[in-house]
Amino acid sequence: MMSYDELFRAWRAEREAEGLARLPDDFYKRAAELVAAIRASLKMADSRALRTRLAKMELENVTKMIEDIFWRRVEKVLATLRAKGHVDPAELTPEERVLFAPMEESFAELKKFVEGLLRGEFREPRPPEPTAPEEAPPQPGPTGPGRPRLMLVRILSDVPALVGADMRVHGPFKRGDVAFIPVENALGLIRKGLAVEVELREGA
């Protein structure tokens, strides 16, 4: 669990840095632990005590700093994507690599669209392929022509829980886990070097 002072230093560094400040890989996990610890202490404290009032003020400051750090980093990622088209994964935490992957893909499409306009070309954007609602546990394999809806992948690094294209929560995953996840999410993890596809062979 991080200390209040450590969080404050990270918040100040993020505010002062033009680009993304460097965060430890476990920053968000430890930040959540700090919030949980303060909330737990408030449940057991006398609401009239001075210590309780101070803890409430600390909780308010902590949550504001965490939120400010996160959304500042989102804004910086958006600015970097607009300027360069990609973000260096080394500058992101493991959670951010997963969360920001769809943003990078979307910006690539946005860039293609506007570049076409500047060439005098109009390319109508294609809406994402709809995902049929699931009435039973997902099964591997194709659901019709084209790509299978789910892809079997092996996880190469710890990945936090994510909301898939099927609007279901997948994970969290540990290094070495093998799981079926929606193709869109699987490709995003593969591009980030967080997973590899596992091919299914007939008769295996």
C-alpha positions in Angstrom: 0.0 0.0 0.0 1.3 3.4 -0.9 1.5 6.3 1.5 -0.3 9.6 1.2 3.1 11.4 0.6 3.9 9.0 -2.2 0.6 9.6 -3.9 1.0 13.4 -3.5 4.5 13.2 -5.2 3.0 11.2 -8.1 0.2 13.7 -8.4 2.6 16.7 -8.4 4.9 15.0 -10.9 1.9 14.3 -13.3 0.8 17.9 -13.1 4.3 19.3 -13.8 5.3 16.9 -16.5 4.5 17.8 -20.1 4.3 14.2 -21.1 3.4 11.1 -19.1 5.1 10.9 -15.8 6.6 7.5 -14.9 4.4 5.5 -12.6 5.3 2.2 -11.0 3.6 -0.8 -12.6 1.6 -1.4 -9.4 0.6 2.2 -8.9 -3.2 1.8 -9.4 -3.3 -1.4 -7.3 -1.6 0.3 -4.4 -3.6 3.5 -4.8 -6.8 1.4 -4.5 -5.4 -0.3 -1.4 -4.8 3.2 0.2 -8.4 4.2 -0.5 -9.7 0.8 0.9 -7.6 1.2 4.1 -8.9 4.8 4.8 -12.5 3.7 4.2 -12.0 0.7 6.5 -10.6 2.9 9.2 -13.7 5.2 8.9 -16.1 2.3 9.4 -14.5 1.5 12.8 -14.0 5.1 14.0 -16.2 7.4 16.1 -17.8 9.8 13.7 -17.4 12.6 16.3 -13.7 12.1 16.8 -11.1 14.6 15.4 -9.2 11.6 13.9 -12.3 10.6 12.0 -12.8 14.1 10.6 -9.1 14.2 9.5 -9.5 10.7 7.9 -12.5 12.0 5.9 -10.5 15.0 4.7 -7.6 12.6 3.8 -10.0 10.3 1.8 -11.4 13.3 -0.1 -7.9 14.5 -1.0 -6.7 11.0 -2.0 -9.6 10.3 -4.3 -9.3 13.7 -5.9 -5.6 13.1 -6.6 -6.1 9.6 -8.0 -8.9 10.8 -10.3 -6.8 13.8 -11.4 -3.8 11.7 -12.2 -5.8 9.2 -14.2 -7.7 11.8 -16.3 -4.6 13.9 -16.9 -2.9 10.8 -18.3 -5.9 10.1 -20.5 -5.7 13.7 -21.9 -1.9 13.3 -22.5 -2.4 10.0 -24.3 -5.0 11.5 -26.5 -2.6 14.4 -27.3 0.2 12.0 -28.1 -2.0 9.8 -30.3 -3.0 12.9 -32.3 0.6 14.1 -32.7 2.3 10.7 -33.2 -0.4 8.1 -33.8 0.9 5.8 -31.1 2.0 5.8 -27.4 5.1 4.1 -26.1 3.9 1.2 -24.0 6.9 1.7 -21.7 5.3 4.9 -20.5 2.1 3.2 -19.4 1.2 1.0 -16.5 0.0 -2.6 -17.4 -3.7 -1.5 -16.8 -3.3 1.5 -19.1 -1.8 -0.6 -21.9 -5.1 -2.6 -21.9 -7.4 0.4 -21.4 -5.8 2.6 -24.0 -5.4 0.0 -26.7 -8.9 0.6 -28.2 -8.2 4.4 -28.2 -5.0 3.8 -30.3 -7.0 1.7 -32.7 -9.8 4.3 -33.0 -7.2 7.1 -33.6 -5.7 5.1 -36.4 -9.1 5.0 -38.1 -9.7 8.7 -37.4 -6.4 9.5 -39.0 -7.2 7.5 -42.1 -10.6 9.2 -42.5 -9.3 12.8 -42.3 -6.3 12.0 -44.5 -8.7 10.7 -47.1 -10.7 13.9 -46.9 -7.5 16.0 -47.4 -6.8 13.9 -50.6 -10.4 14.6 -51.8 -11.6 11.1 -51.0 -14.6 10.1 -48.9 -14.5 6.8 -47.1 -17.6 6.0 -45.2 -16.6 4.6 -41.8 -17.7 1.0 -41.1 -19.6 0.5 -37.9 -18.3 -2.2 -35.6 -19.6 -5.7 -36.2 -22.5 -6.4 -33.8 -22.1 -9.2 -31.3 -25.1 -11.5 -30.9 -26.3 -11.9 -27.3 -25.2 -15.0 -25.6 -27.8 -17.4 -24.2 -25.3 -20.1 -23.1 -21.7 -20.2 -22.1 -19.4 -19.2 -25.0 -18.2 -22.0 -27.2 -15.0 -21.9 -29.2 -14.9 -21.9 -33.0 -16.6 -19.9 -35.8 -20.2 -18.7 -35.6 -20.6 -18.3 -39.3 -18.6 -17.0 -42.2 -15.5 -15.0 -41.4 -13.6 -14.9 -38.1 -14.6 -16.8 -35.0 -16.3 -14.6 -32.4 -13.9 -15.8 -29.7 -10.2 -16.3 -29.9 -8.1 -18.6 -27.7 -5.1 -16.8 -26.3 -2.3 -17.4 -23.9 -1.6 -14.5 -21.6 2.1 -13.4 -21.5 1.8 -10.9 -18.6 -0.6 -10.2 -15.8 -3.7 -8.4 -17.3 -6.5 -6.8 -15.1 -10.1 -7.6 -15.7 -11.5 -6.0 -18.9 -14.9 -5.5 -20.4 -15.1 -7.4 -23.6 -16.7 -6.5 -26.9 -19.5 -8.9 -25.7 -20.0 -6.6 -22.7 -18.9 -9.4 -20.3 -16.1 -9.1 -17.8 -13.1 -11.2 -18.7 -10.3 -11.9 -16.3 -8.3 -10.8 -14.5 -5.6 -13.0 -16.0 -2.3 -14.2 -14.8 0.8 -14.9 -16.9 0.4 -18.3 -18.5 -3.4 -18.4 -18.4 -5.2 -19.6 -21.5 -8.7 -18.3 -22.2 -11.3 -17.6 -24.9 -12.0 -13.9 -25.2 -13.7 -11.8 -27.9 -11.6 -11.4 -31.0 -11.5 -7.6 -30.8 -10.0 -7.7 -27.3 -7.7 -10.6 -28.1 -6.2 -8.7 -31.0 -5.7 -5.6 -28.8 -3.8 -7.7 -26.2 -1.7 -9.4 -29.0 -0.8 -6.0 -30.5 0.4 -4.9 -27.1 2.5 -8.0 -26.6 0.4 -9.1 -23.7 -1.0 -12.3 -25.3 -0.4 -14.7 -28.2 -3.1 -16.7 -30.2 -3.3 -20.4 -29.5 -4.3 -22.4 -32.6 -6.7 -25.2 -32.2 -5.9 -28.3 -34.3 -8.5 -30.9 -35.4 -8.1 -34.1 -33.4 -5.9 -32.4 -30.8 
